[in-house]
Amino acid sequence: MIKVNPDHYKNYADDNFNIITTDINLEANSSKISFNGKDNVVVLGKNVNFKGNIQFEGDNGYLLIDDDSKFIGDIIIGGGGCSVRIGKNFDCVGHVFITVAEKTTVSIGNKCMFNGNIQIRTHDSHPIWDVNSHQRVNSSQSIHIGDKVWVGNSVKMLKGVSIGDNSIVGMDSVVTKNVPNNSLAVGIPAEIKKNNIFWTSTSLTTKPFPDYD
């Protein structure tokens, strides 16, 4: 395994064709990127603030953290063409754990806001088999999170789910089914509690209702 420290991120390339591309004003002093394979690509956009660890466990993986985003946490990218794509203006206040395997993707749109202690998993970590048929019963599946999604503290998102634009997932929820656009989902498993909503990032502790636009 090759471990790369922040001092070497800029224009990084190694003999296994692993590449790190960074843009201006990167803050990543408390981070580490590890490659346990070849042909993996990391792209860190303008004004990215990254604190945590990125670990590639195979070949042909891809990670994008786009411009003006802040990510705190750990990302594990399995082999065989897995990817994680985090859009512009992403913000989180605590640890986010993302893991992808078996050619799956986690995609997160622009202007999303995450709390902490959040897990996003496209797989179950281990294969499960049917006793009679010997067929695999837990295939890995990609996860899609739209633009401007607000995710509360200690949320878990499981394989195959999609979260629509402008939606909210309440704290401590476990998301096992899709959440449509402009919806509030809460619970274990998460259920839709409200439709046709939208939210703003104004802090009610500093600018209480109705003193905002």
N, C-alpha and C positions, 0 to 999 in steps of 0.2 A: 504493500500500500504506500502511495506517495502522499505525504501531508504537506500542504502549501500554506505558509503563513502570509498575513496581509502584506508584508513588505515586498512580496514577489507576485502579487496578483496582476499588476499591470503588464499587459502583453505576455502573459505566461503561456508557455507551450513546453511539452516534454516529449520524450522519445516515444511515448505511447499515444501521441496525437491528442492528448488532453489539452484543452484551451480554456483560458480565462480572459475575458474581455471586460475592461472597466472603462467608465467615463469619468468626467470631472467630479471633484468634490466627494469622492467615496469616503465614508466613515465605516471602517470595518476592523478596528484594532482589536476587538474582543471576539474575533472569528477565526475559523479554520476550515479549509476545504481539503477533502481527502479523496483520492482516486484509487479505486481497486479494480481498474479495468482500462480500456482504451477508447479513443474517439468520443470522449465526453466534452461537453461545451457548457461553460458558465458565462452568462452575460449579465453584468451589473450596470444599470443605467446611470444617468446623471443624478447627482445629489442623493444617492442611496445611502441609507444608514442600516448596516447589517451587524447584528450581534448574535453569534451562535455558531453552529456547525453544519456544513454541507458534506454529505458522504455519498459517493457514487460506488455502488456495489457490483457494477458490471460495465458493459460496453454500450456506446451510442446513447448515453443519457443527455438530457438537456435541461438547463435551469435558466430562467429569466426572472430577474427582479427589475422591473421597469423604473422609469424616472421618478424622482421625488418620493420614493417609498421607504418606509421604515419597517424592517422585519427583525423580530427577536425570536429566536427559537432554533429548532433543528429540522433538517430536511434529509431524508434518506431516499435515494433514487436507485431503484433496482436496475438490472441489466436488460438488454434487449429492446432498447428504444423507449424507455420511460421518460416522462418529462413533467416539470413543474413550471407553470407560467403565472407570475404575479404581476398584475397590471400597474398602471401609474397611480401615484398618490395613495398607495396602500398604507395603512397605519395600524399598528397594534401597540397595546400598552403592556403586554405580558407575553409569556412564552407560548409559541405556536409550534406544534409538532405535525409535520407532513411526511407521509411515507407512501411511495408508489412502487408497484411491482408488475411484472408480466405485461409489458407494453401498454400500461395505462398512463393517464395524464390527470393531474390536478390543474385546473385553470381557474384563476381568480381575476375578476374584472377590475376596472378602474374605480378609484375613490371608495374602496371598501374600508370598513373600520372594524377591527377585531379587538376584543378584550384579551384576557390571558387564559392560560391553562386549556388551550383548545387543541383538539386532535382531529386530523383529517387523514383518513385511511382508505386507499383503493383496494385493499386486500385484507385477508384474515390472518396474515403472518404464516400460517401453515395450511397445507391441503387437507381437505376432508373428503372421504370416499364413502359411497354407498356400499353396504355389506354385500348385498345380493348382486348388483350389477357391476360393482367395482368401478363405477363411473365417478368422476370428480363432481362434487355437488356445490362447490364454493368458488366459482371463477371470479377473478379480479375484474373490477369495473371502474371506469374513469369517473371523476367527480368534476362538475362544472358549477362555479359560483359566479353569478352575474355582476353587473356594475352596481356600485353604491349599495352594498349589502352590509348590514350591521349584525355582528355576531357577538353574543354576550359571553360572559365568563363561563368556563368549564363546559363548553359545548363540544359534542363529539359528532362528526359527520362520517357516515359509513359508506362503503362502496356503492357506486352507481347512482348517487343522488345528484339532483340539480337544484340550485337555489336561484330563483328569478331575480331580476333587477329590482332595486329599491325595497327589498324585503328585509325582515328582521327575524333572527333566531334568538329566542330568549335564553337566559342563563340556565345552565345545567341540563339543557335539552340534548337528546340523542336523535339525530336526524337519520331516518331510515327510508323516507319516501320524499319525492320531489316537493318543493315549495314553489308555488307560482309567483309571478311578479307582484309587487306591492302587497305582500302578505306578511302577517305576523304568525310565526310558528313557535309553539312552546310545548315542552313535556317529554316524557319517556314512554313510548316513542313520541317524537314531536308531532303535534296536530295543528292544523290551521285554526287560529282563534279569531283572526280578523282579515278581511280582504279590503282592497281599495284604499290602502294607507300609503303614506310616504313619511319620511323622517328627515331631520336636519341635524347637523353636527354641533349645533349650539349647546353649550353647557348650561343646564338649568341652575347650577350652583353659582354661576357668575353673571348670568343674564336671564333671570326668571321670566316666565310668561307674564304678561304679553309683550314684553319689551324686546321682541326680535321681529325680523321681517318674515 
